[in-house]
Amino acid sequence: MTRHCITSADPRWTQLDVVMERYRDVPGGLIPVLHQAQQLFGYLPEEVLDHIAAGLGLPASHVYGVVTFYNFFSTEPVGKHRINVCLGTACYVKGAGNILAEITKELGIEPGGITEDGFFSLEVARCVGACSLAPAVVIDGEVFARVTPDQVKGLLSQYREPAAAPAAVPATARNASVEVRQS
C-alpha cells in the first residue's frame, strides 16, 4: 500500500477515536468503524488501518483482510464520484466490456484510476447483484440498468454538471430507462 501520511494533528483522528470507542466491545464493530473511517478520510490508507487495529485491539492482518475482502472499501484515494462497472458473467455477455471501454475513453482513465481533477474514479466488480438488469453500472451506489455504450456520455454528464446533479433531478426525468434506484 502507498503511504499517504495523514498528520497526527488532523482532527479526523479524534473523530475516529470516538467512533472506535463506541464500537470497541461491540461484536462485528469493525465494519461500522471502517465505514466511518472511510467517510472521514475518503479512503483507508495504511496508517488509518493500523490505527484502527491498535484501537480495537485486533490483529492488523484481520483488519486488512476485511478491507480487502469487501469491494466497497478502498485503500487508495477515490474520486468524488465512484463508478463501478459490473463485469460479472451476465453483464459481460450483454456488453459490459464495451461499456467499460467507452467510460475509459470518455474519462481518460483505466480501472483503478482517478481523473486528474479528482472528480471520478473507475472500478470494476465481478458482480453487483443486478444480473437481471445487465449490463449494470453503479455510480455512487446508484444502479443504472441495461446501459449501452451510446448512453455513457449522457450518464456521466449527469454527474459532471452541477445544475443536473442526481439529487436535484427526479429519477423519472434522468435517463429513467436505464436507472434503478436502490432503497
URJOUR-V224091 format. One record per residue. RES is the residue in one small letter. PHI is phi in degrees with one decimal (999 if undefined). D_CENTER is the distance of its C-alpha to the mean C-alpha in whole Angstrom. Layout:
RES_PHI_D_CENTER, RES_PHI_D_CENTER
This chain:
m_999_18, t_-79.1_18, r_-85.2_20, h_-109.5_19, c_51.1_22, i_-82.9_21, t_-68.3_24, s_-68.4_26, a_-81.6_27, d_-63.5_23, p_-65.3_24, r_-66.6_20, w_-61.3_22, t_-63.7_24, q_-62.7_22, l_-65.3_20, d_-61.2_23, v_-63.9_24, v_-63.7_21, m_-63.7_22, e_-61.6_26, r_-64.1_25, y_-106.4_23, r_-53.1_26, d_-107.8_28, v_-92.6_26, p_-58.5_25, g_76.5_21, g_-70.2_21, l_-60.6_18, i_-60.5_15, p_-64.1_16, v_-65.4_17, l_-63.7_13, h_-60.3_11, q_-64.2_14, a_-62.1_14, q_-66.7_10, q_-64.6_11, l_-67.3_14, f_-98.3_13, g_89.7_10, y_-167.2_9, l_-120.5_12, p_-69.9_15, e_-52.2_18, e_-65.3_20, v_-70.6_18, l_-63.0_17, d_-64.5_21, h_-64.4_22, i_-65.6_20, a_-58.2_22, a_-65.3_25, g_-67.1_25, l_-98.4_24, g_67.3_27, l_-112.1_25, p_-64.1_25, a_-57.5_23, s_-62.4_22, h_-67.7_21, v_-62.2_18, y_-63.0_17, g_-62.2_18, v_-65.4_16, v_-63.9_13, t_-80.7_13, f_-76.0_14, y_-93.1_11, n_-76.7_8, f_-84.0_5, f_-97.5_7, s_-129.2_7, t_-97.5_11, e_-125.8_11, p_-55.9_10, v_-123.9_7, g_-73.3_9, k_-58.9_9, h_-117.1_8, r_-96.5_5, i_-105.9_7, n_-126.9_7, v_-99.1_11, c_-76.4_13, l_-117.2_16, g_-62.7_17, t_-53.6_21, a_-60.2_21, c_-66.9_19, y_-62.8_20, v_-62.0_24, k_-93.8_23, g_106.4_22, a_-60.9_18, g_-61.0_19, n_-69.1_21, i_-66.8_18, l_-59.9_16, a_-60.8_19, e_-68.6_19, i_-65.5_16, t_-58.8_17, k_-64.8_20, e_-64.9_19, l_-92.5_16, g_73.1_18, i_-135.5_16, e_-95.4_15, p_-53.7_12, g_91.4_11, g_-98.3_12, i_-133.7_12, t_-64.5_14, e_-56.8_17, d_-82.3_17, g_73.8_13, f_-82.4_12, f_-127.6_10, s_-126.1_8, l_-120.4_9, e_-134.9_8, v_-123.2_10, a_-131.7_11, r_-79.5_14, c_-168.1_14, v_-112.9_12, g_74.9_15, a_-131.1_17, c_-58.0_19, s_-71.3_22, l_-106.1_20, a_-60.8_19, p_-79.6_18, a_-113.7_15, v_-127.8_12, v_-114.2_9, i_-123.2_8, d_51.3_6, g_85.0_7, e_-97.4_11, v_-89.1_12, f_-111.6_15, a_-101.2_18, r_49.7_20, v_-72.5_19, t_-114.7_21, p_-56.6_21, d_-66.0_24, q_-89.1_21, v_-58.5_18, k_-58.3_20, g_-65.1_20, l_-62.2_17, l_-66.5_16, s_-64.4_18, q_-63.8_17, y_-99.3_15, r_-83.7_17, e_-95.5_20, p_-56.3_20, a_-67.5_23, a_-113.6_21, a_-57.2_18, p_-54.3_16, a_-70.8_18, a_-91.2_21, v_-117.7_22, p_-58.5_23, a_-56.2_21, t_-68.4_24, a_-94.9_25, r_-116.5_22, n_39.5_22, a_-56.4_22, s_-69.1_23, v_-116.6_20, e_-103.5_18, v_-131.8_17, r_-84.5_16, q_-92.8_15, s_-86.1_17
